[in-house]
Amino acid sequence: MRLVKNYAVTAYGLGVLGAITLGSLLNPAYDDGLFGFFYHFLLVPVLGFMFYVPYEIIFSIRNGVTGAEQNFISVLIGLCFCLAVDRFRGWRRGQREGKHRPS
């Protein structure tokens, strides 16, 4: 339980990444009703922003050309972002509890 408490944002990121992966296996379209709306307009860009933003930045840098490495890089950047937020949270928690030693 301590692991989930210390790495809550990373656990959230992995959960969202799993939901995005499972949802993409069903290949939803924008107009597939509630599931298509949830997947394309809520799950990926809002809940999975840490993966969506790097993907779109890479997409625009490459002038609209996608590649297999684009997915890998965006997942890697998103998980690094989640880990960085968790490390920052841990640092702030230690600072509040008086465990932080000034350098």
N, C-alpha and C positions, 0 to 999 in steps of 0.2 A: 504494500500500500504506500510505503514511503517513496518508492520509485515513481509511482503515478503522481504523488504529491509534488515531488521535486521536478518532474518532467511532464507536467500537465499539458503544456502547450504542444510539446512534441507528440504526446499521446493523442491530442486533438488532431494534429496534423496528419498523423498516421491513420486515424479513423476516417478523416475526410478523404485522404488519398485512397483508402480502401473503398469507400463509397463511390468515389469518382471512377475507380477502376471497374468495380462491379457494374455501375451504371453504364459505363461505356461499352461493356460486353453486350448490353441489350440494344445498343446503337439507336438511342432515341432521337427523334427529329424535334424541331422546335414546336411543331403543331401536334404533338402526340398527347395532347390533353394535359392533365395535371402532372404526370411524370415528366413529360418533355419540358414543361414550364419549370418544374422543380430542378431538373438536371441542368438545363441551359441557362436559366436566369437566376437561380438561387444557389445551388450546390457548387457549381464550378466557379463563377466569378465572385460570389459573396463569401460563402463559407470556405472556399478553397483559394482565397485571394493570394496566399503565399506561393501557390503554384501557377496561378493564372497570370499574375503580373509579369514574372520572368518569361513565361511562354510568349506573351504578347510583345514584350520588348524584343526578344530574340526574333520573333516573326517580323517585326517592323524593321529591324536591322538588316535582315536578310531579304528585304523587299518583297515580302509575301510568299516566300518559299519555305515550305516546311521540310523537316527531315526527322529521322528517327532519333538522332542525338538531341534534338530540341526538347523532346519529352524528358529524356534523362537529365539534361542540364536543368530544366525547370524544376524537376522533382528534387534534385540535389540542392539547388539554391533554396527552395521552399523548406526543406528539412533543416538546412543550415540556419535559416532564419528562425525556425521554431526552437532549435537548440540554443541559439543566441539569446532569444527571449527568456528561455528557461534559466540560462546561466545568469542573465541580468536579474531575474526574479530572485534567484538564490543569493546573489551578491547583496541585493537590497534587503532580503530577509536577514542575512547575517549582519548587515550594517545596523538594522533596527534592534537586533538582539544583542548588540555589542560584541560580536565575534569578529568584526572587521579590524584588521591591524593596518594602520597607515604605513605606507612604504617610505 
